[in-house]
Amino acid sequence: MAEAIARERLPESWRGELSFSSAGTYALVGEPASVHAIDVLHERGIDHTGHRARQLTRELVEESDLVVVMSGRHREAVLELDRSAGSRLLLFGELDDGRKSPDIDDPYGGELSDYRRTRDEIEGLIPLLFTYLADKFDVSI
């Protein structure tokens, strides 16, 4: 969901300059997004029906300028793949100092309300991510 929302909200001036790619630490490779994920994104006018899951690999980590993870567990999985990735890792929820926990719950297998809650969390963090990217890569929004 984060990839789809970020792509949809990407500042016009960044289109063609910045790309997002989603991969899971425990992905069911080739599987489409869950029906609930598709539904809650559709509520925001985002079409996610073409998404297919893929596994995070060392090669993906190595070729990424930034790896955004949803939980501390994901951060550890990335570091197991590539110990040198630490400076390119961002725990998404850490962008908001006011959160109780920096981890974003994975709604997979949950109710529609769980997916909405996660979508809403992601939507709230996307502007902070864009500010972070602008600062880190010295570009204007």
KOLPAZA-254161 format. One line per 3 residues: number of its first residue (from 1); their letters; for each residue x, y, z of N, C-alpha, C, O. Coordinates in nm, 4 decimals. Example, Ala and Ser with C-alpha at 12.3 -4.5 7.8 and 13.67 -1.06 7.14 Angstrom:
<recs>
1) as) 1.3190:-0.5690:0.7800:1.2300:-0.4500:0.7800:1.3200:-0.3300:0.7800:1.4236:-0.3319:0.8465  1.2850:-0.2250:0.7080:1.3670:-0.1060:0.7140:1.2900:0.0030:0.7870:1.3409:0.1138:0.8039 .
</recs>
This chain:
<recs>
1) mae) 0.0823:-0.1191:0.0000:0.0000:0.0000:0.0000:0.0867:0.1255:0.0000:0.0523:0.2250:-0.0638  0.1996:0.1210:0.0717:0.2850:0.2392:0.0794:0.3381:0.2769:-0.0585:0.3407:0.3946:-0.0946  0.3797:0.1780:-0.1340:0.4296:0.2069:-0.2687:0.3213:0.2736:-0.3532:0.3481:0.3735:-0.4199 .
4) aia) 0.2017:0.2205:-0.3513:0.0924:0.2744:-0.4326:0.0560:0.4163:-0.3904:0.0336:0.5025:-0.4755  0.0499:0.4407:-0.2620:0.0150:0.5740:-0.2121:0.1265:0.6730:-0.2459:0.0987:0.7850:-0.2889  0.2514:0.6330:-0.2270:0.3632:0.7225:-0.2574:0.3647:0.7584:-0.4059:0.3858:0.8743:-0.4417 .
7) rer) 0.3429:0.6614:-0.4904:0.3393:0.6901:-0.6351:0.2278:0.7870:-0.6699:0.2461:0.8783:-0.7504  0.1135:0.7666:-0.6092:-0.0023:0.8519:-0.6380:0.0208:0.9952:-0.5902:-0.0212:1.0903:-0.6560  0.0869:1.0104:-0.4771:0.1057:1.1422:-0.4159:0.2376:1.2096:-0.4553:0.2651:1.3219:-0.4131 .
10) lpe) 0.3177:1.1421:-0.5350:0.4489:1.1930:-0.5733:0.4385:1.3318:-0.6354:0.3594:1.3522:-0.7274  0.5175:1.4276:-0.5864:0.5147:1.5612:-0.6467:0.5421:1.5542:-0.7976:0.6264:1.4772:-0.8435  0.4707:1.6341:-0.8707:0.4823:1.6333:-1.0175:0.6272:1.6520:-1.0620:0.6716:1.5864:-1.1562 .
13) swr) 0.7000:1.7393:-0.9964:0.8387:1.7674:-1.0367:0.9317:1.6478:-1.0154:1.0416:1.6449:-1.0707  0.8892:1.5495:-0.9363:0.9718:1.4322:-0.9111:0.9404:1.3164:-1.0048:1.0164:1.2198:-1.0118  0.8307:1.3254:-1.0756:0.7911:1.2148:-1.1637:0.8971:1.1944:-1.2710:0.9416:1.2895:-1.3352 .
16) gel) 0.9361:1.0710:-1.2892:1.0421:1.0381:-1.3827:1.1811:1.0472:-1.3214:1.2780:0.9992:-1.3803  1.1919:1.1081:-1.2042:1.3206:1.1232:-1.1366:1.3353:1.0272:-1.0186:1.4466:0.9931:-0.9786  1.2240:0.9850:-0.9645:1.2226:0.9039:-0.8435:1.1300:0.7857:-0.8656:1.0209:0.8008:-0.9207 .
19) sfs) 1.1728:0.6696:-0.8232:1.0860:0.5532:-0.8381:1.0766:0.4779:-0.7052:1.1666:0.4827:-0.6214  0.9658:0.4095:-0.6900:0.9403:0.3282:-0.5722:0.9236:0.1842:-0.6169:0.8707:0.1578:-0.7249  0.9680:0.0926:-0.5355:0.9549:-0.0481:-0.5661:0.9300:-0.1226:-0.4359:1.0026:-0.1053:-0.3380 .
22) sag) 0.8289:-0.2039:-0.4360:0.7900:-0.2759:-0.3157:0.8396:-0.4200:-0.3216:0.8327:-0.4858:-0.4254  0.8894:-0.4668:-0.2087:0.9302:-0.6068:-0.1951:0.9111:-0.6461:-0.0494:0.9280:-0.5643:0.0411  0.8763:-0.7698:-0.0284:0.8478:-0.8148:0.1067:0.9556:-0.9043:0.1637:1.0227:-0.9774:0.0908 .
25) tya) 0.9714:-0.8977:0.2945:1.0680:-0.9852:0.3602:1.0140:-1.1278:0.3712:1.0910:-1.2230:0.3840  0.8825:-1.1418:0.3663:0.8191:-1.2735:0.3700:0.7097:-1.2800:0.2630:0.5990:-1.3270:0.2895  0.7409:-1.2336:0.1445:0.6414:-1.2205:0.0380:0.6002:-1.3560:-0.0187:0.6793:-1.4500:-0.0258 .
28) lvg) 0.4749:-1.3623:-0.0582:0.4241:-1.4756:-0.1344:0.4416:-1.4364:-0.2809:0.3517:-1.3786:-0.3421  0.5562:-1.4679:-0.3352:0.5997:-1.4201:-0.4664:0.4942:-1.4454:-0.5732:0.4432:-1.5563:-0.5886  0.4634:-1.3385:-0.6464:0.3684:-1.3468:-0.7566:0.2236:-1.3262:-0.7176:0.1371:-1.3139:-0.8044 .
31) epa) 0.1961:-1.3222:-0.5887:0.0582:-1.3058:-0.5429:0.0119:-1.1615:-0.5622:0.0904:-1.0682:-0.5450  -0.1144:-1.1433:-0.5975:-0.1674:-1.0068:-0.6073:-0.1863:-0.9481:-0.4678:-0.1824:-1.0189:-0.3671  -0.2068:-0.8179:-0.4649:-0.2402:-0.7534:-0.3385:-0.3690:-0.8141:-0.2849:-0.4523:-0.8618:-0.3620 .
34) svh) -0.3854:-0.8124:-0.1546:-0.5064:-0.8684:-0.0953:-0.6281:-0.7861:-0.1396:-0.6166:-0.6686:-0.1745  -0.7412:-0.8494:-0.1371:-0.8657:-0.7830:-0.1759:-0.8886:-0.6595:-0.0890:-0.9294:-0.5546:-0.1389  -0.8623:-0.6723:0.0409:-0.8822:-0.5572:0.1300:-0.7881:-0.4417:0.0952:-0.8292:-0.3258:0.0989 .
37) aid) -0.6624:-0.4719:0.0613:-0.5689:-0.3653:0.0226:-0.6182:-0.2964:-0.1038:-0.6166:-0.1736:-0.1127  -0.6613:-0.3741:-0.2001:-0.7150:-0.3167:-0.3242:-0.8360:-0.2295:-0.2941:-0.8499:-0.1203:-0.3490  -0.9234:-0.2781:-0.2067:-1.0456:-0.2034:-0.1737:-1.0170:-0.0709:-0.1039:-1.0745:0.0318:-0.1401 .
40) vlh) -0.9280:-0.0723:-0.0037:-0.9040:0.0526:0.0702:-0.8252:0.1530:-0.0126:-0.8392:0.2737:0.0073  -0.7437:0.1061:-0.1039:-0.6750:0.1981:-0.1945:-0.7731:0.2536:-0.2978:-0.7659:0.3707:-0.3349  -0.8639:0.1690:-0.3433:-0.9670:0.2146:-0.4374:-1.0512:0.3259:-0.3755:-1.0946:0.4172:-0.4456 .
43) erg) -1.0745:0.3186:-0.2442:-1.1479:0.4247:-0.1751:-1.0785:0.5601:-0.1894:-1.1422:0.6644:-0.1748  -0.9501:0.5584:-0.2174:-0.8719:0.6812:-0.2374:-0.8436:0.7070:-0.3859:-0.7666:0.7966:-0.4206  -0.9063:0.6278:-0.4724:-0.8881:0.6473:-0.6163:-0.7589:0.5892:-0.6697:-0.7126:0.6293:-0.7765 .
46) idh) -0.7002:0.4959:-0.5977:-0.5732:0.4345:-0.6384:-0.5997:0.2918:-0.6850:-0.6580:0.2115:-0.6122  -0.5567:0.2614:-0.8063:-0.5730:0.1268:-0.8620:-0.4479:0.0449:-0.8314:-0.3384:0.0775:-0.8772  -0.4651:-0.0594:-0.7549:-0.3528:-0.1438:-0.7135:-0.3728:-0.2876:-0.7607:-0.3090:-0.3798:-0.7100 .
49) tgh) -0.4612:-0.3060:-0.8575:-0.4947:-0.4418:-0.9014:-0.3802:-0.5117:-0.9738:-0.3753:-0.6346:-0.9760  -0.2890:-0.4367:-1.0325:-0.1792:-0.4981:-1.1063:-0.0602:-0.5383:-1.0204:0.0360:-0.5961:-1.0710  -0.0657:-0.5083:-0.8917:0.0470:-0.5389:-0.8025:0.0685:-0.6895:-0.7901:-0.0268:-0.7668:-0.7805 .
52) rar) 0.1958:-0.7294:-0.7903:0.2334:-0.8675:-0.7633:0.3478:-0.8657:-0.6631:0.4426:-0.7884:-0.6768  0.3381:-0.9508:-0.5633:0.4390:-0.9548:-0.4573:0.5709:-1.0104:-0.5094:0.5751:-1.0982:-0.5955  0.6779:-0.9557:-0.4539:0.8097:-1.0116:-0.4826:0.8918:-1.0105:-0.3548:0.8668:-0.9328:-0.2626 .
55) qlt) 0.9886:-1.0972:-0.3521:1.0741:-1.1147:-0.2352:1.1863:-1.0116:-0.2358:1.2462:-0.9844:-0.3398  1.2138:-0.9551:-0.1202:1.3278:-0.8663:-0.1057:1.4556:-0.9488:-0.1175:1.4683:-1.0539:-0.0546  1.5490:-0.9015:-0.1973:1.6753:-0.9718:-0.2174:1.7926:-0.8791:-0.1873:1.7769:-0.7573:-0.1796 .
58) rel) 1.9065:-0.9372:-0.1712:2.0290:-0.8593:-0.1507:2.0516:-0.7634:-0.2676:2.0922:-0.6489:-0.2477  2.0253:-0.8103:-0.3882:2.0450:-0.7266:-0.5066:1.9547:-0.6037:-0.5036:1.9988:-0.4937:-0.5368  1.8293:-0.6213:-0.4643:1.7380:-0.5077:-0.4540:1.7870:-0.4070:-0.3505:1.7821:-0.2860:-0.3727 .
61) vee) 1.8336:-0.4575:-0.2389:1.8845:-0.3690:-0.1336:2.0074:-0.2935:-0.1841:2.0184:-0.1724:-0.1649  2.0988:-0.3645:-0.2479:2.2227:-0.3020:-0.2956:2.1978:-0.1927:-0.3983:2.2695:-0.0927:-0.4006  2.0975:-0.2101:-0.4830:2.0740:-0.1116:-0.5892:1.9828:0.0033:-0.5465:1.9558:0.0933:-0.6260 .
64) sdl) 1.9358:0.0014:-0.4231:1.8447:0.1046:-0.3738:1.9207:0.2178:-0.3049:2.0143:0.1943:-0.2284  1.8788:0.3406:-0.3334:1.9361:0.4559:-0.2646:1.8809:0.4683:-0.1236:1.9464:0.5220:-0.0343  1.7588:0.4175:-0.1046:1.6940:0.4208:0.0258:1.6009:0.2997:0.0357:1.5272:0.2679:-0.0576 .
67) vvv) 1.6064:0.2336:0.1505:1.5168:0.1214:0.1767:1.4289:0.1624:0.2945:1.4771:0.1817:0.4061  1.3003:0.1752:0.2677:1.2051:0.2144:0.3709:1.1386:0.0872:0.4223:1.0818:0.0103:0.3449  1.1462:0.0659:0.5526:1.0879:-0.0529:0.6133:0.9750:-0.0132:0.7077:0.9712:0.0988:0.7586 .
70) msg) 0.8845:-0.1054:0.7297:0.7666:-0.0789:0.8120:0.7846:-0.1176:0.9585:0.7071:-0.0743:1.0438  0.8858:-0.1985:0.9883:0.9027:-0.2423:1.1273:1.0496:-0.2698:1.1574:1.1315:-0.2866:1.0670  1.0802:-0.2739:1.2841:1.2145:-0.3095:1.3262:1.2533:-0.4480:1.2781:1.3690:-0.4726:1.2443 .
73) rhr) 1.1566:-0.5382:1.2751:1.1817:-0.6740:1.2252:1.2245:-0.6703:1.0787:1.3125:-0.7453:1.0365  1.1607:-0.5820:1.0021:1.1987:-0.5678:0.8614:1.3398:-0.5102:0.8493:1.4177:-0.5516:0.7634  1.3718:-0.4142:0.9363:1.5055:-0.3548:0.9337:1.6110:-0.4643:0.9547:1.7118:-0.4691:0.8842 .
76) eav) 1.5865:-0.5507:1.0515:1.6814:-0.6593:1.0779:1.6922:-0.7536:0.9585:1.8013:-0.8012:0.9271  1.5815:-0.7807:0.8923:1.5844:-0.8680:0.7741:1.6671:-0.8062:0.6617:1.7400:-0.8767:0.5920  1.6559:-0.6749:0.6441:1.7359:-0.6063:0.5423:1.8835:-0.6147:0.5777:1.9670:-0.6424:0.4916 .
79) lel) 1.9156:-0.5909:0.7041:2.0555:-0.5956:0.7459:2.1138:-0.7366:0.7367:2.2343:-0.7524:0.7172  2.0303:-0.8379:0.7505:2.0778:-0.9751:0.7301:2.1155:-0.9976:0.5836:2.2078:-1.0734:0.5535  2.0441:-0.9320:0.4938:2.0752:-0.9433:0.3513:2.1993:-0.8627:0.3138:2.2793:-0.9050:0.2303 .
82) drs) 2.2142:-0.7460:0.3764:2.3243:-0.6558:0.3411:2.3605:-0.5715:0.4628:2.2939:-0.4719:0.4910  2.4638:-0.6099:0.5340:2.5066:-0.5396:0.6556:2.5469:-0.3946:0.6285:2.5458:-0.3122:0.7199  2.5824:-0.3627:0.5038:2.6252:-0.2262:0.4717:2.5075:-0.1333:0.4437:2.5281:-0.0157:0.4140 .
85) ags) 2.3849:-0.1836:0.4524:2.2666:-0.1045:0.4162:2.2195:-0.0093:0.5254:2.1272:0.0686:0.5020  2.2787:-0.0131:0.6411:2.2303:0.0655:0.7548:2.2113:0.2132:0.7269:2.1126:0.2720:0.7712  2.3027:0.2738:0.6550:2.2932:0.4174:0.6266:2.1859:0.4488:0.5221:2.1506:0.5649:0.5013 .
88) rll) 2.1345:0.3449:0.4568:2.0305:0.3631:0.3545:1.8955:0.3099:0.4011:1.8038:0.2927:0.3208  1.8840:0.2845:0.5285:1.7608:0.2293:0.5860:1.6819:0.3363:0.6588:1.7383:0.4204:0.7289  1.5516:0.3321:0.6415:1.4622:0.4224:0.7133:1.3428:0.3426:0.7643:1.2706:0.2803:0.6864 .
91) lfg) 1.3232:0.3451:0.8943:1.2024:0.2874:0.9539:1.0943:0.3938:0.9395:1.0986:0.4971:1.0064  0.9992:0.3687:0.8536:0.8995:0.4655:0.8096:0.8366:0.5430:0.9248:0.8286:0.6657:0.9195  0.7921:0.4731:1.0283:0.7244:0.5366:1.1408:0.8122:0.6292:1.2220:0.7608:0.7114:1.2979 .
94) eld) 0.9442:0.6181:1.2082:1.0348:0.7074:1.2815:1.0301:0.8504:1.2283:1.0837:0.9416:1.2913  0.9673:0.8706:1.1145:0.9531:1.0063:1.0612:0.8618:1.0925:1.1479:0.8694:1.2152:1.1432  0.7757:1.0287:1.2266:0.6823:1.0997:1.3137:0.7205:1.0753:1.4591:0.6958:0.9678:1.5137 .
97) dgr) 0.7808:1.1760:1.5211:0.8250:1.1634:1.6604:0.7098:1.1432:1.7579:0.7323:1.0982:1.8703  0.5881:1.1750:1.7182:0.4739:1.1653:1.8068:0.4107:1.0268:1.8147:0.3174:1.0055:1.8921  0.4606:0.9331:1.7358:0.4038:0.7975:1.7373:0.4465:0.7229:1.8632:0.5568:0.7430:1.9140 .
100) ksp) 0.3590:0.6373:1.9125:0.3933:0.5519:2.0259:0.5001:0.4507:1.9855:0.5940:0.4243:2.0605  0.4841:0.3951:1.8667:0.5775:0.2966:1.8147:0.6119:0.3328:1.6708:0.5246:0.3775:1.5963  0.7367:0.3145:1.6306:0.7716:0.3434:1.4919:0.7235:0.2351:1.3953:0.7219:0.2565:1.2741 .
103) did) 0.6844:0.1194:1.4484:0.6385:0.0096:1.3634:0.4974:0.0345:1.3115:0.4108:0.0850:1.3830  0.4771:-0.0015:1.1874:0.3444:0.0039:1.1267:0.2958:-0.1393:1.1164:0.3623:-0.2242:1.0570  0.1796:-0.1658:1.1742:0.1267:-0.3014:1.1742:0.0951:-0.3482:1.0325:0.0425:-0.2732:0.9502 .
106) dpy) 0.1284:-0.4732:1.0069:0.0946:-0.5354:0.8789:-0.0487:-0.5867:0.8905:-0.0767:-0.6732:0.9736  -0.1392:-0.5347:0.8087:-0.2788:-0.5771:0.8212:-0.3085:-0.7101:0.7543:-0.4221:-0.7573:0.7603  -0.2101:-0.7718:0.6908:-0.2329:-0.8931:0.6126:-0.3115:-0.9968:0.6924:-0.2730:-1.0348:0.8029 .
109) gge) -0.4216:-1.0412:0.6342:-0.5074:-1.1395:0.6987:-0.6092:-1.0794:0.7933:-0.6918:-1.1510:0.8499  -0.6037:-0.9473:0.8109:-0.6950:-0.8813:0.9027:-0.8243:-0.8379:0.8363:-0.8532:-0.8717:0.7215  -0.8997:-0.7628:0.9120:-1.0281:-0.7102:0.8661:-1.0070:-0.5853:0.7800:-0.8983:-0.5276:0.7782 .
112) lsd) -1.1110:-0.5452:0.7098:-1.1071:-0.4249:0.6288:-1.0666:-0.3039:0.7132:-0.9923:-0.2173:0.6669  -1.1153:-0.2987:0.8357:-1.0809:-0.1864:0.9249:-0.9309:-0.1823:0.9554:-0.8750:-0.0740:0.9728  -0.8652:-0.2976:0.9622:-0.7204:-0.3027:0.9840:-0.6469:-0.2418:0.8647:-0.5498:-0.1680:0.8817 .
115) yrr) -0.6930:-0.2728:0.7467:-0.6320:-0.2183:0.6251:-0.6541:-0.0673:0.6165:-0.5645:0.0068:0.5760  -0.7719:-0.0229:0.6540:-0.7979:0.1220:0.6538:-0.7062:0.1941:0.7530:-0.6520:0.3003:0.7226  -0.6899:0.1364:0.8690:-0.6045:0.1977:0.9714:-0.4603:0.2066:0.9200:-0.3954:0.3100:0.9361 .
118) trd) -0.4107:0.1006:0.8592:-0.2749:0.1018:0.8055:-0.2636:0.1997:0.6889:-0.1654:0.2733:0.6795  -0.3619:0.2012:0.6010:-0.3622:0.2977:0.4899:-0.3563:0.4399:0.5432:-0.2801:0.5225:0.4929  -0.4365:0.4682:0.6448:-0.4406:0.6028:0.7015:-0.3065:0.6402:0.7654:-0.2615:0.7541:0.7533 .
121) eie) -0.2429:0.5441:0.8333:-0.1103:0.5696:0.8904:-0.0109:0.6045:0.7808:0.0649:0.7009:0.7921  -0.0124:0.5258:0.6758:0.0791:0.5486:0.5635:0.0526:0.6848:0.5002:0.1463:0.7593:0.4716  -0.0732:0.7171:0.4785:-0.1072:0.8471:0.4193:-0.0549:0.9625:0.5046:-0.0105:1.0640:0.4510 .
124) gli) -0.0598:0.9477:0.6355:-0.0104:1.0518:0.7235:0.1410:1.0660:0.7205:0.1940:1.1739:0.7471  0.2109:0.9574:0.6882:0.3568:0.9598:0.6868:0.4156:0.9985:0.5506:0.5309:1.0412:0.5436  0.3396:0.9846:0.4445:0.3921:1.0125:0.3100:0.4449:1.1561:0.2972:0.5543:1.1738:0.2435 .
127) pll) 0.3734:1.2593:0.3433:0.4312:1.3942:0.3337:0.5634:1.4074:0.4099:0.6538:1.4788:0.3664  0.5741:1.3387:0.5228:0.6989:1.3406:0.5988:0.8103:1.2697:0.5226:0.9261:1.3112:0.5273  0.7742:1.1627:0.4526:0.8720:1.0929:0.3687:0.9219:1.1838:0.2573:1.0416:1.1874:0.2292 .
130) fty) 0.8315:1.2567:0.1939:0.8730:1.3459:0.0858:0.9644:1.4569:0.1373:1.0595:1.4958:0.0695  0.9358:1.5072:0.2558:1.0235:1.6079:0.3159:1.1605:1.5473:0.3446:1.2635:1.6094:0.3184  1.1610:1.4262:0.3984:1.2858:1.3550:0.4263:1.3664:1.3354:0.2984:1.4870:1.3598:0.2962 .
133) lad) 1.2994:1.2914:0.1917:1.3679:1.2692:0.0643:1.4241:1.3997:0.0084:1.5359:1.4029:-0.0429  1.3469:1.5059:0.0185:1.3932:1.6361:-0.0306:1.5201:1.6786:0.0425:1.6138:1.7285:-0.0198  1.5236:1.6592:0.1740:1.6410:1.6959:0.2528:1.7597:1.6030:0.2239:1.8725:1.6485:0.2048 .
136) kfd) 1.7324:1.4746:0.2213:1.8399:1.3751:0.2040:1.9049:1.3854:0.0666:2.0267:1.3730:0.0536  1.8236:1.4080:-0.0351:1.8771:1.4073:-0.1711:1.8840:1.5484:-0.2308:1.9069:1.5657:-0.3505  1.8634:1.6493:-0.1439:1.8781:1.7897:-0.1829:1.7982:1.8237:-0.3084:1.8523:1.8743:-0.4068 .
139) vsi) 1.6707:1.7952:-0.3027:1.5788:1.8307:-0.4113:1.4610:1.9071:-0.3514:1.4318:1.8937:-0.2325  1.3944:1.9862:-0.4326:1.2806:2.0604:-0.3797:1.1510:1.9886:-0.4151:1.1403:1.9205:-0.5171  1.0546:2.0061:-0.3283:0.9243:1.9424:-0.3479:0.8410:2.0279:-0.4418:0.7270:1.9929:-0.4724 .
</recs>
